[in-house]
Each structure stands twice: as C-alpha cells, then as structure tokens.
Amino acid sequence: MEVLSASRRALVLALALLMSACPKAPTRTAGGTGGPGENPEGEPFPTRPSLEAKQDASADAALAQARATAQGSADKRKAAEAYLSVRKAYPATTASQEALYQAGVLFYESRDYVNARKSFNELLFENPLYPRADDAKHKLALSAMAVGAYRDAYQTLSSLAERAEGAEKEQLLKELSRAAEGAGLYSQALTMAVKDAGEAQGAEAQAQAVAKVEQLVEGRADFVDIARVADGLSSSNPAWPVLTFKLARIYYHLRDWTRLEETLQRFLREAPNSSFAPQARELLARATRRVEAKPKAVAVLLPMTGRYQPIGEAVLRGVQLALHGSDIELVVKDTQGDVNKTGQAMEQLAFDDGAIAALGPLLTEDTKRAALAAEELQVPLLTMSRQEGITDIGPYVFRNMLTNSAQARAIADYAMNVKGYKRFAVLYPNIPYGVELANEFWDEVLEHGGVMRGAENYAHDQTTFTSEAKKLVGRYYLDDRSDYAEAVRDVQGENLDAFRRRKAMEKARSGVEPIIDFEGLFIPDDWRRVSLVAPALAVEDIVTNACDPRDLERIRKTTGKKELKTVTLFGTNQWSSPKGRSGLPELLERGGKFVTCSVYVDGFFVDSQRPATRRFVKDYREAYREGGRDPGLLEAIGYDSARMLRNIIEKQRPQTRADMRQALANLKDFEGATGKTSMNEKREAQKQLFLIAIDNKGVSEINVEKEKAAAGGSGT
C-alpha cells in the first residue's frame, strides 16, 4: 500500500474525527486494497491506488503442484525450474514470491549460485518484507561469495550481523570476515609495489615490479588508493606513468575535464616516451574536441533497427520533414533500443560529430543513459521520453513529450474549471501505467479542492467488470448498506415459504439504489478495455451519455426518475483508436452510446483546426503521400522538436552548446503541431493539450478557451 503524505494523513485523521460525530449513512466499500475509512459526509474514504502482489487461487494451486513435483524429483535444478514456471505464469501473486524463494533455495543447495543470486535478488527487490527475507539474504550473501562477489556479500552480511544475536551472530561475523578478506583493501599492497618498483635493481626486476603495480591498478586498487599513492610520487619512479595515466582515465570517466587535461599535459611533459604516451595524446585531443561544436550539426538518437524500429522511423519522418529545405546537418544515431549503444552514441556525437544539440531518445532506460551523458558532456539534449523527472538530471536536459502527469493535469483542469465538477472516482488497471495515472489524477483533484469518492482497480487482461461497477456504486458489499439490511429484516419478518423467501431476497438485492456520488470517472486504460468497461457501468445504472437528451428522456420514462445523476467518463491518449469499417473510431463502434459524451486527452489530434497543426498535417501528407498514412503523436513530436532547434539555429545562430542550451531554456510560444510550446523552469515543454470529445458522429476537438469563457471559469 502506498504511504500517504503528511498532509493526506492529516486529512484522513480529520475525516475520522468528523465521522465519529456524524449519523451512520448508507455506506459502500470504496475498492482497492485494505479496509475502508469514511469521509465527512459519512461515505467511505477510497483506498489510495497501489501496485501489490495478490493471493490467487490458480497461482496457489500451481504452487502446490510445483511443490509436489519438487518433492518427487531428485534433480534440484529441475525442481527449481518447476517453481520458476509458477513465477512466470503468475508474476503478481503471493504464490509467485514463494516460488522465487523455493527456487532460490534449490539452486543454492545444488550449488548453482548464479541462479540462486538471481532468484533471491529478484525476490528481495520485489518484497523486502518477505517473511523469510533474512534467510534469503543469508543464502544470497553466501552465493555471492561462492562466485567471487565479495563486496556484495560483505554489504548483505553486514546488515544481517547488525540484527543477529548469540551463535547466529558469531557465525555471521565469521562469514563477514571471509567476505571482507575476499573484497580486500589494496592500498598497502599498492604502496609496497610502487616502492619495490623504485628500488628494483636491473631491467628485469624493475619490469616485474611495474607489472605488479599495473596488475593492482587495473584489477584491484580503487581510485582513492591510486590517487593517494600517486600524490607526491616522483616522476622518476618507473611506476609513475602507470599510476598517472590510470588517474587520467579515471578523470575522463568522471568527466572531470580540468583535472583530466592537467594530468595528461603533465604526463606528456614528464613521460613523452612512455608506452602510454600515444593513448594519452589521443585522450587529450578527444577531451579538447568535446567543446568544439558545429553550429549547424544536429544529432538524433533513435532505435532504427530492432524491435523498436517502427517507433524510430515514425519520429525520424517528423524530424526530416522539419529540417527539409535547411542547411542543417542531421546525424542519425541508431541506438537499437540498447542502453550501452545509446551511451556510445552520445559520446560519438559529442566528441566525433560535433553536434551542437541532440534529439531523443524515447525509451526509458535509453533516455536515462543519454541524459546522464548529455549532462556530463554538456550537450543540450531534447528528449522525447515520457519518463517523469528526467530533466532533474541537469540543466542540459530538456523534454518535449506527452507525459502522464500532463494528461492528468489537463483532464482535472477541464473537469473542474470548465465543467465545474468536484467529485470524482477512478477505475484503473493494476499495472504501473494505470496506478501512476490514477495517482497523478488523484493528486490534481485534491490539490484543486475536489474529492475522490471511489477507487477500484482490475487486472490488465480482465474482460468483465461487473464486480468493479458494483463496488463503485455500493452494490457489492450489501451487508454494509443500512437500506438493504432493513429490507432483509422485512423479508425475515414475513411468514414465507422457501421459494417466496428466495424471490423476496432477490427483489431486496435488486432494489438497492446505486450510490452515484461522483460526477466524473477517470479510466486510464486502452480504448479496447474502455469499450468493455462502459457497458458494465450502465448495467449498474451509471448514466454516462449525459449529452444525449433523447436517451436521457428514455431513461427517465423507463425508471420513473425525473432527476438523473449522470457521470462523465474521462480518459487518456490511449483512448485514441483507429477508424473502423463504418469510418468511426473503433472505440465508438464497440462502446456505442455508452462512451458517447466522454472526453479524453491527447498530445496530438490529426483533425485539429489549430493553424500550426493543420499546416503540419498538410505538409506531412504531401511529403509522405506514398505511405498513405496520417501522422500520429510520434511524427508530430519529432517534427516539433526538430523545428525548435531549426528556429534557434536559423534565427539566433548559437555558436556553442552553451548558447544552444540557453536558447532552448528561453523558448517561448513556439507554434507547433502539438500546440503552442514554452519551456518552463524545469526545462519541460508546456503546452495546451488536445481535449477530444466523443459523440455519435465521431470525435472532435474541444475549444477549451471558448468553453471556459462560456462557463465563466479560468484555467490553472
């Protein structure tokens, strides 16, 4: 369960105090995990969304079968594989974690320490509070020692020994001593080897002593040891070139350019004939080239081969269209979706290609590596990744991409400041994407004075949503409903036979009115799932097509209710669907009237009437006529990102990367295909997103400013 902030804990406490003074009202369980609380109006306080392992009957059965297989097998490795099959089939369950532990034990007992470490590491990363975590950590440490990972073993055993007592503590301390000895601190060894090199008599003895120093420097001694021994060492010592050149290489990897240049320059003065001299000259030249940028060279890092090739190609089409007709040199770096290749590409474009700025990457891990390298090398990087907080890495990192937080913020702003809604619920898939967006939306609602009335999650591959819909309106936990309890007492007070009693109980259950105390329902999921969710909501009398007066009138006549409580469905850009056979979006074809009147947000809308968007779509269709496909978000983001750099290069003419960084940081009111864009103080592209309304004719962009003016509201 996610830990609540101090402000939210205070809110929950206040709600509890108020609740004790209020009369009991009809209640419902709000969903999620954990027990329900209550808010000031007597209604349950919904559980905060979280991602956690759940008990699953099928998974438990599979675990029992794996245990039986393991007990009947003499081959412990095969027995371990039986447990891992449970892990693979049911990853988000408690049975999965138990299977990981049992597999780790079997690998350990069979001396397969590599796989034992893998299983225990995965278990402890996923659930550090696992009941047998200490045993798992102990076996993990012993496995690490068995494969020579003494430092890892030392760290793990240290934490266990601190909490142990008696004989167990003595045993752990013995093992800790072995691990420490294996890890080794080689400062003294290095000092003695350097001294031996200085005192060695004869070429052969001197060569052997220097070789020993090189062995320690390359394989054992750490940076602090090397720096300490090298400090004050005379350049006449035969080991001096080894230590000094190693220091230079360390400074290079640390991006400490000042010390690197100083060390290399001294090295070449004092030891120009050393065997390391050619490498030292190349390293110094490379360090010098890092500040030499070509004012009209721009690089782009994209996966142009491999499984993510279609994504890379889409972005590149937008980039090339943006730079068409200019004299800007575009350097394309294929990352292949590989973190290591991304790091290498960043170094190449900085040192060898001289790019004044770089675009991309898109993938999370690639972006993190590229951003770290960009900050170290001081190359302006305009990423196109959704990863939150990526620009916190440093002032040379910028981002232009639709993020989860931006989507949640736009939906909350529209729902609260234009539609005037204050009460909301969330229905989300129990995967990181769904949990993150539910949390982002939750925070935005509370920050702007709204309340969350319900929260339910479901499995990512679920296809029926009856239970979740019932929970949202208080029809699932009927024993908590006072009106249902009263109806049951009435039935029990009547003298009815078994058949009539059963019919009367069914009528009591079906007669329970839904508690629809929210005006908006946020569903951060794919359009395919949404088309299944919406009809399930209607079954529980949640009316979602509030903009259809004829259907509302039909519902009034059918139910006999003059006043209907309607709910607007809100979604993310994953609601955007291709056109079906009828020419309408497939979401509308499948979801029908149950998804009409809904609103979702996107970072690009091909049918927008915004002038800059229309120009881009027209140019794209002309340039890629043979492909026959309209542009999407990736093409538009690539186009806008490249166009930003082009405008800066052509109008402001930056000569250095520092100039380019400053110009990007000051970007204001750039008219692009994805909206009017400005960089905020965190170097995040801020823009008005596209809000899309669904009706029975298809989808259309909402003129937010016009609706705000009509509603008399103002945006945040």
C-alpha positions in Angstrom: 0.0 0.0 0.0 1.4 3.4 -0.9 2.5 5.5 2.1 0.3 8.7 2.4 2.0 12.1 2.6 1.8 14.1 5.9 -0.9 16.3 4.5 -3.0 13.4 3.4 -2.6 11.6 6.8 -3.8 14.8 8.5 -6.8 14.8 6.1 -7.6 11.2 7.0 -7.4 11.9 10.7 -9.7 14.9 10.3 -12.1 12.8 8.4 -12.1 10.1 11.1 -12.8 12.7 13.8 -15.7 14.2 11.9 -17.0 10.7 11.1 -17.4 9.9 14.8 -19.8 12.9 15.2 -22.0 12.0 12.2 -25.0 9.7 12.0 -24.5 6.5 10.1 -25.4 6.8 6.4 -25.7 4.1 3.7 -22.1 3.0 3.0 -20.2 1.2 0.4 -16.7 -0.2 0.2 -14.6 2.1 -2.0 -12.4 -0.5 -3.5 -8.7 -1.0 -3.8 -7.0 -2.9 -1.0 -7.2 -2.5 2.7 -10.3 -1.6 4.8 -12.5 1.4 4.0 -12.4 4.6 6.0 -15.1 7.3 5.9 -15.2 11.0 4.8 -17.0 13.9 6.5 -20.3 13.1 4.8 -20.4 9.6 6.1 -19.3 8.0 2.9 -16.2 5.7 2.6 -12.8 7.2 2.0 -11.4 5.4 -1.0 -8.2 3.5 -0.9 -5.1 5.1 -2.5 -4.1 3.2 -5.7 -1.1 0.9 -5.3 0.6 -2.0 -7.1 0.9 -5.1 -5.0 1.0 -8.8 -5.1 -2.3 -10.6 -4.6 -3.3 -14.0 -3.5 -4.7 -16.0 -6.4 -6.3 -19.4 -6.2 -5.0 -20.6 -9.5 -1.5 -19.5 -8.6 -1.7 -21.2 -5.2 -2.8 -24.4 -6.9 0.1 -24.1 -9.4 2.5 -23.6 -6.4 1.2 -26.7 -4.7 1.7 -28.7 -7.9 5.3 -27.3 -8.2 6.0 -28.3 -4.6 4.8 -31.8 -5.3 7.0 -32.0 -8.4 10.0 -30.7 -6.4 9.5 -33.3 -3.6 9.3 -36.1 -6.1 12.4 -35.1 -8.1 16.0 -35.9 -7.3 17.2 -33.2 -9.6 17.1 -30.0 -7.6 17.7 -27.8 -10.7 14.7 -29.2 -12.5 12.7 -28.9 -9.3 13.7 -25.2 -9.2 12.5 -24.7 -12.8 9.1 -26.1 -11.7 8.8 -23.2 -9.2 10.0 -20.7 -11.8 7.2 -21.7 -14.1 4.8 -20.6 -11.4 6.7 -17.3 -11.2 6.4 -16.8 -14.9 2.7 -17.7 -15.2 1.5 -15.7 -12.1 4.0 -12.8 -11.6 1.9 -10.5 -9.5 0.9 -13.0 -6.8 2.0 -14.1 -3.4 2.5 -17.6 -4.8 5.0 -16.1 -7.2 7.1 -14.8 -4.4 7.1 -18.1 -2.5 8.0 -19.8 -5.8 11.0 -17.5 -6.2 12.2 -18.3 -2.6 11.9 -22.0 -3.1 13.6 -21.9 -6.5 16.5 -19.9 -4.9 16.9 -22.4 -2.1 17.0 -25.3 -4.6 19.6 -23.5 -6.7 21.7 -22.8 -3.7 21.5 -26.4 -2.5 22.5 -27.6 -5.9 25.5 -25.1 -5.9 24.0 -23.2 -8.9 25.0 -19.9 -7.2 24.4 -17.7 -10.2 20.8 -18.6 -10.5 20.4 -18.7 -6.7 21.6 -15.0 -6.6 19.2 -14.1 -9.4 16.2 -15.6 -7.7 16.9 -14.1 -4.2 17.8 -10.7 -5.7 14.5 -10.6 -7.6 12.5 -11.7 -4.5 14.1 -9.2 -2.2 13.8 -6.3 -4.7 10.1 -7.1 -5.2 9.2 -7.7 -1.5 11.9 -6.8 1.1 9.4 -7.7 3.8 9.0 -11.3 2.7 8.6 -13.5 5.8 11.8 -15.4 5.2 13.8 -12.4 3.9 16.6 -12.9 6.4 17.2 -16.5 5.2 17.0 -15.4 1.6 19.6 -12.6 2.3 21.9 -15.1 4.1 21.8 -17.5 1.2 22.2 -14.6 -1.2 25.4 -13.5 0.5 26.9 -17.0 0.6 26.1 -17.4 -3.1 27.8 -14.1 -3.8 30.9 -15.3 -2.1 30.8 -18.5 -3.9 31.0 -16.7 -7.3 33.6 -14.1 -6.1 31.2 -11.2 -5.5 32.8 -10.5 -2.1 31.8 -6.8 -1.8 28.1 -7.7 -2.4 28.4 -10.4 0.2 30.0 -8.1 2.7 27.2 -5.5 2.4 24.5 -8.1 2.8 26.1 -9.9 5.7 26.8 -6.6 7.5 23.1 -5.8 7.6 22.3 -9.3 8.9 25.0 -9.3 11.5 23.8 -6.0 13.0 20.5 -7.5 13.9 21.7 -11.0 14.9 22.5 -12.3 18.4 24.3 -15.2 20.0 25.6 -18.1 17.9 23.9 -16.8 14.8 25.8 -13.5 15.2 29.1 -15.3 15.7 28.6 -17.4 12.5 27.6 -14.3 10.5 30.7 -12.4 11.8 32.9 -15.3 10.6 31.4 -15.2 7.2 31.6 -11.4 7.2 35.4 -11.7 7.9 35.8 -14.0 4.9 33.9 -11.6 2.7 36.0 -8.7 3.8 39.2 -10.6 3.2 37.9 -11.5 -0.3 36.9 -7.9 -1.1 40.3 -6.6 0.1 41.6 -3.1 0.5 44.7 -2.9 -1.6 46.1 0.4 -0.6 49.0 -1.1 1.4 49.8 -3.6 -1.4 49.9 -0.8 -4.0 52.2 1.3 -1.8 54.6 -1.6 -1.4 54.6 -2.4 -5.1 55.4 1.2 -6.0 58.2 1.3 -3.5 59.6 -2.0 -4.9 59.5 -0.5 -8.4 61.5 2.5 -7.3 64.1 0.3 -5.5 64.3 -2.5 -8.1 67.8 -3.3 -9.5 68.1 -4.3 -13.1 65.7 -4.0 -16.0 64.0 -7.4 -15.5 63.3 -6.8 -11.8 62.1 -3.3 -12.5 59.7 -4.6 -15.2 58.3 -7.2 -12.9 57.7 -4.6 -10.2 56.0 -2.3 -12.6 53.9 -5.2 -13.9 52.7 -5.8 -10.3 51.7 -2.2 -10.0 49.8 -2.3 -13.2 48.0 -5.5 -12.1 46.9 -3.8 -8.9 45.9 -0.6 -10.6 43.9 -2.3 -13.3 42.2 -5.0 -11.3 42.2 -4.3 -7.6 43.1 -0.9 -6.3 40.3 1.8 -6.3 40.5 5.4 -7.3 41.2 6.7 -3.7 44.1 4.2 -3.4 45.6 5.2 -6.7 45.3 8.9 -6.0 46.8 8.6 -2.5 49.8 6.7 -3.7 50.3 8.9 -6.8 50.2 12.1 -4.7 53.8 13.3 -4.2 55.3 10.4 -6.1 58.4 11.4 -8.1 58.1 11.1 -11.9 61.4 9.3 -11.8 59.8 6.3 -10.3 59.2 3.6 -13.0 55.6 3.1 -11.7 54.7 6.9 -12.1 53.4 6.6 -15.7 51.2 3.7 -14.8 49.6 5.5 -11.9 49.3 8.8 -13.7 47.8 7.5 -16.9 45.3 5.5 -14.8 44.3 8.6 -13.0 43.8 10.4 -16.3 41.4 7.6 -17.5 39.5 7.8 -14.2 39.1 11.6 -14.6 37.8 11.0 -18.1 35.1 8.6 -16.9 34.3 11.0 -14.1 34.0 13.9 -16.7 36.4 15.9 -14.6 37.8 17.8 -17.6 40.0 20.2 -15.7 41.9 17.6 -13.8 42.0 15.4 -16.9 43.7 18.0 -19.0 46.1 19.0 -16.3 47.1 15.3 -15.6 47.6 14.5 -19.3 49.6 17.6 -20.0 52.0 16.8 -17.1 52.1 13.2 -18.2 53.2 14.1 -21.7 55.8 16.5 -20.3 57.3 14.1 -17.9 57.0 10.8 -19.8 56.8 11.6 -23.5 58.4 8.3 -24.4 56.2 6.1 -22.3 54.3 3.3 -23.9 51.1 5.1 -22.8 52.1 8.3 -24.5 50.2 7.7 -27.8 47.0 6.9 -25.8 47.5 10.0 -23.7 47.8 12.2 -26.8 44.6 10.8 -28.2 42.7 11.2 -24.9 43.8 14.8 -24.6 42.8 15.5 -28.2 39.4 13.9 -27.5 38.9 16.0 -24.4 39.7 19.1 -26.4 37.2 18.2 -29.1 34.3 18.0 -26.7 33.9 21.8 -26.6 34.2 22.1 -30.4 30.6 22.1 -31.8 29.5 22.6 -35.4 26.8 25.3 -35.2 24.6 23.5 -37.9 25.0 19.9 -36.8 22.1 18.2 -35.0 22.0 14.6 -33.9 19.0 12.4 -33.3 19.2 9.2 -31.2 16.5 6.6 -32.3 16.1 2.9 -32.5 16.4 2.5 -36.3 16.8 -1.3 -36.1 15.5 -4.0 -33.8 12.1 -4.4 -32.2 11.5 -0.6 -31.7 12.4 0.3 -35.3 8.8 1.4 -36.2 8.9 3.9 -33.4 12.2 5.3 -34.5 11.1 5.5 -38.1 8.0 7.4 -37.2 9.9 10.1 -35.2 12.6 10.3 -37.9 9.9 11.1 -40.5 8.8 14.1 -38.5 12.4 15.2 -37.9 13.3 15.0 -41.5 10.2 16.9 -42.6 11.0 19.7 -40.1 14.6 20.1 -41.4 13.7 19.8 -45.1 15.0 22.8 -47.1 17.5 23.8 -44.4 21.3 23.5 -44.5 21.3 21.8 -41.1 23.4 18.6 -41.0 21.3 15.8 -39.4 23.4 13.0 -37.8 21.3 9.9 -37.1 22.4 7.6 -34.4 20.9 4.1 -34.2 20.5 3.1 -30.5 18.8 -0.2 -31.4 17.0 0.2 -28.1 20.2 -0.7 -26.3 21.4 1.3 -23.3 25.1 0.7 -24.0 24.8 1.7 -27.6 22.9 4.9 -26.5 25.8 5.8 -24.2 28.3 5.2 -27.0 26.2 7.2 -29.5 26.2 10.2 -27.1 30.0 10.2 -26.8 30.3 9.9 -30.6 28.1 12.8 -31.4 29.8 14.9 -28.7 33.4 14.1 -29.5 33.5 13.0 -33.1 30.4 14.5 -34.8 30.5 17.9 -33.1 26.7 18.1 -32.8 25.5 21.4 -31.2 22.4 19.6 -29.8 20.7 16.2 -29.8 17.2 14.9 -30.1 15.8 11.8 -28.4 15.9 9.1 -27.3 12.3 7.8 -26.5 12.7 4.6 -24.4 13.1 5.0 -20.6 16.4 3.4 -20.0 18.0 4.8 -23.2 16.8 8.2 -22.1 18.3 8.0 -18.7 21.7 7.0 -20.0 21.6 9.7 -22.7 20.6 12.3 -20.2 23.4 11.4 -17.8 25.9 11.5 -20.7 24.5 14.8 -22.0 24.9 16.4 -18.7 28.4 15.1 -18.3 29.4 16.2 -21.8 27.3 19.4 -21.6 25.5 18.7 -24.8 21.9 20.1 -25.0 19.6 17.1 -25.2 15.9 17.5 -26.1 14.4 14.1 -25.1 11.1 12.6 -26.4 10.6 10.3 -23.4 7.6 10.0 -21.1 9.7 9.3 -18.1 8.8 11.6 -15.3 11.6 13.7 -13.7 14.1 13.1 -16.5 15.1 16.8 -16.6 16.1 16.8 -13.0 19.3 15.2 -14.1 20.7 18.6 -15.0 20.4 21.9 -16.9 21.4 20.4 -20.3 18.5 18.0 -20.3 15.1 19.1 -21.9 12.0 17.2 -22.7 9.2 17.6 -25.3 6.7 14.7 -24.9 3.3 14.0 -23.6 3.6 12.8 -20.0 1.2 11.0 -17.6 1.3 14.0 -15.2 0.5 16.4 -18.1 -2.5 14.3 -19.1 -3.9 14.0 -15.6 -3.4 17.7 -15.1 -5.2 18.6 -18.3 -8.2 16.3 -17.5 -8.5 17.6 -14.0 -8.3 21.2 -15.2 -11.0 20.7 -17.7 -13.3 18.7 -15.5 -13.0 21.1 -12.5 -12.5 24.5 -14.1 -14.7 24.1 -17.2 -17.3 21.5 -16.3 -17.4 22.6 -12.6 -17.1 19.0 -11.3 -15.8 18.5 -7.7 -16.4 14.8 -7.0 -14.6 12.0 -8.8 -13.8 8.3 -8.9 -11.1 6.3 -10.6 -11.2 2.9 -12.3 -7.8 1.8 -13.3 -5.8 -1.3 -14.4 -3.4 -2.7 -11.8 -0.3 -2.1 -13.8 2.3 0.7 -13.4 0.7 2.9 -16.1 -2.7 2.7 -14.5 -1.5 3.2 -11.0 0.7 6.2 -11.9 -2.1 8.0 -13.8 -4.7 7.2 -11.1 -2.3 8.7 -8.5 -1.5 11.8 -10.7 -5.2 12.5 -11.2 -6.0 11.9 -7.6 -3.3 14.5 -6.5 -4.6 17.0 -9.0 -8.2 16.7 -7.8 -7.3 17.1 -4.2 -4.9 20.0 -4.9 -7.7 22.0 -6.5 -10.3 21.4 -3.8 -12.1 18.3 -5.2 -12.8 15.0 -3.5 -12.2 11.4 -4.5 -15.3 9.3 -3.9 -14.2 5.9 -5.1 -11.2 4.0 -6.4 -11.3 0.5 -8.0 -8.6 -1.5 -9.8 -8.7 -4.5 -12.1 -6.4 -6.9 -13.8 -4.8 -5.7 -17.0 -6.2 -8.6 -19.0 -9.7 -8.5 -17.5 -12.7 -8.6 -19.8 -15.7 -8.4 -17.4 -16.2 -5.6 -14.9 -19.4 -6.4 -13.1 -17.8 -6.5 -9.6 -15.9 -3.3 -10.1 -19.0 -1.4 -11.3 -21.0 -2.7 -8.3 -18.3 -1.6 -5.9 -18.2 1.9 -7.4 -21.9 2.4 -6.6 -22.1 0.5 -3.3 -24.0 -2.6 -4.6 -21.2 -5.1 -3.9 -20.9 -5.1 -0.1 -24.6 -5.1 0.6 -24.1 -6.0 4.3 -22.7 -2.5 4.8 -25.9 -0.9 3.4 -28.5 0.0 6.1 -31.3 0.2 3.5 -30.5 -3.4 2.4 -30.3 -4.6 6.0 -33.8 -3.0 6.6 -35.2 -4.8 3.5 -33.8 -8.1 4.7 -35.4 -7.7 8.1 -38.7 -7.0 6.5 -38.4 -10.3 4.5 -37.4 -12.2 7.5 -40.4 -10.9 9.4 -42.8 -12.3 6.9 -44.1 -15.9 7.1 -42.9 -17.0 3.6 -42.1 -20.4 2.2 -38.6 -21.1 0.8 -39.5 -20.2 -2.8 -41.2 -16.9 -1.9 -38.4 -16.0 0.6 -35.8 -16.5 -2.2 -37.7 -14.3 -4.6 -38.2 -11.7 -1.9 -34.4 -11.7 -1.2 -33.6 -11.3 -4.9 -36.0 -8.3 -5.0 -34.4 -6.8 -2.0 -31.0 -7.1 -3.6 -32.1 -5.7 -7.0 -34.0 -2.9 -5.3 -30.9 -1.4 -3.6 -30.3 2.0 -5.2 -26.9 2.9 -6.5 -24.8 5.5 -4.7 -23.7 7.7 -7.5 -21.9 10.5 -5.6 -19.3 11.3 -8.3 -19.6 13.4 -11.4 -16.6 12.3 -13.3 -15.0 8.8 -13.6 -11.4 8.7 -14.8 -10.4 5.4 -16.6 -6.6 5.5 -17.6 -6.6 2.5 -19.9 -6.5 1.4 -23.6 -9.6 2.0 -25.7 -10.2 -1.7 -26.2 -10.7 -2.1 -22.4 -12.7 1.1 -22.1 -15.2 -0.3 -24.7 -15.8 -3.2 -22.3 -15.9 -1.2 -19.1 -18.5 1.4 -20.2 -21.4 -1.0 -20.8 -20.7 -2.7 -17.4 -21.2 0.7 -15.8 -24.6 1.2 -17.5 -25.8 -2.1 -16.0 -25.3 -0.6 -12.6 -27.4 2.5 -13.6 -24.4 4.7 -14.1 -25.6 7.0 -16.9 -22.6 8.2 -19.0 -24.2 9.7 -22.1 -25.4 12.9 -20.5 -25.1 14.9 -23.7 -27.9 12.9 -25.4 -31.2 14.4 -24.3 -33.3 11.8 -26.1 -31.7 8.9 -24.4 -31.9 10.7 -21.0 -35.7 11.1 -21.6 -36.0 7.4 -22.4 -34.2 6.5 -19.2 -36.5 8.8 -17.2 -39.5 7.1 -18.6 -38.1 3.7 -18.1 -37.0 4.2 -14.5 -39.7 6.7 -13.4 -37.0 9.1 -12.1 -37.3 12.7 -13.0 -33.8 13.6 -11.7 -30.9 11.5 -13.1 -27.4 11.6 -11.8 -25.1 11.5 -14.8 -21.4 10.7 -14.9 -18.8 11.9 -17.5 -16.1 9.4 -18.4 -12.6 10.8 -18.8 -9.6 9.1 -20.4 -6.0 9.4 -21.6 -4.5 9.3 -25.1 -4.7 5.6 -25.1 -8.4 6.1 -25.8 -7.4 7.2 -29.3 -8.4 4.4 -31.7 -8.1 3.7 -35.4 -11.2 4.1 -37.6 -13.3 1.0 -38.1 -15.4 -0.2 -41.0 -18.0 2.5 -40.5 -15.5 5.2 -40.6 -16.0 5.9 -36.9 -13.3 5.3 -34.3 -13.3 1.7 -33.1 -13.9 2.9 -29.5 -17.2 4.3 -30.6 -18.1 1.3 -32.8 -17.5 -1.1 -29.9 -18.6 1.0 -26.9 -21.6 2.6 -28.7 -23.7 5.1 -26.8 -22.0 4.1 -23.5 -18.9 6.0 -24.5 -20.5 9.0 -26.1 -20.3 12.3 -24.2 -16.9 11.1 -22.9 -13.7 13.2 -23.0 -10.1 12.2 -23.4 -6.8 14.0 -23.7 -4.1 13.6 -26.3 -0.8 15.2 -27.3 -1.8 15.5 -31.0 -5.1 15.4 -33.0 -4.8 15.0 -36.7 -8.2 16.7 -37.4 -7.5 19.7 -35.2 -8.3 23.1 -36.6 -5.3 24.8 -35.0 -3.4 26.5 -37.8 0.1 25.1 -37.0 -1.4 21.6 -36.7 -3.2 21.9 -40.0 0.0 23.1 -41.7 2.0 20.1 -40.4 -0.7 17.6 -41.4 -0.9 19.1 -44.9 2.9 19.1 -45.3 3.2 15.6 -44.0 0.6 14.2 -46.3 2.3 15.7 -49.3 5.8 14.6 -48.2 4.8 11.0 -47.4 2.0 10.6 -50.0 3.2 7.1 -51.0 2.9 5.8 -47.4 -0.8 6.7 -47.3 -0.8 7.1 -43.5 -1.7 10.2 -41.5 0.9 11.4 -38.9 0.5 10.5 -35.2 1.9 11.8 -31.9 5.4 10.4 -32.6 5.7 12.1 -36.0 4.3 15.3 -34.6 6.7 15.3 -31.6 9.7 14.6 -33.8 8.6 17.4 -36.1 8.1 20.0 -33.4 11.4 19.1 -31.6 13.5 19.4 -34.7 11.7 22.6 -35.7 12.5 24.1 -32.4 16.2 23.5 -32.9 16.0 24.7 -36.5 14.3 28.0 -35.5 17.0 28.6 -32.9 19.9 27.8 -35.3 18.5 30.0 -38.1 17.3 32.9 -36.1 19.7 33.1 -33.0 22.8 31.5 -34.6 24.3 29.9 -31.5 28.0 29.1 -31.8 28.5 26.9 -28.7 26.5 24.3 -26.9 26.1 26.7 -24.0 24.5 29.2 -26.4 22.1 26.5 -27.6 21.2 25.4 -24.1 20.4 29.0 -23.1 18.3 29.5 -26.2 16.3 26.3 -25.5 15.8 27.3 -21.9 14.3 30.6 -23.1 12.0 29.1 -25.7 8.6 30.8 -25.5 5.4 30.5 -27.5 6.7 28.2 -30.2 3.8 27.4 -32.6 4.0 23.7 -33.3 1.9 20.8 -34.5 1.4 19.7 -30.9 0.5 23.1 -29.6 2.0 26.4 -28.6 5.0 25.4 -26.6 7.2 27.1 -23.9 9.9 25.7 -21.7 9.3 26.1 -18.0 11.9 26.5 -15.3 12.4 22.7 -15.2 13.0 22.6 -19.0 9.8 20.8 -19.6 7.8 21.7 -22.7 4.5 23.3 -21.5 1.6 23.4 -24.0 -2.2 23.2 -24.2 -3.1 19.6 -24.9 -5.8 18.4 -27.1 -9.1 17.6 -25.4 -11.2 15.3 -27.5 -15.0 14.9 -27.2 -16.8 11.7 -28.3 -20.3 11.9 -29.8 -22.3 9.6 -32.0 -20.8 11.2 -35.1 -17.2 10.5 -34.1 -14.6 12.6 -32.2 -13.8 16.3 -32.3 -11.5 18.7 -30.5 -12.9 20.8 -27.7 -12.3 24.5 -27.8 -11.3 24.8 -24.2 -10.9 28.6 -24.1 -14.3 29.0 -25.6 -15.9 26.6 -23.1 -14.1 28.3 -20.2 -15.4 31.7 -21.3 -18.9 30.3 -21.6 -18.6 28.7 -18.1 -17.1 31.9 -16.7 -14.1 29.9 -15.4 -10.4 30.3 -15.7 -7.7 27.8 -16.2 -4.9 26.9 -13.8 
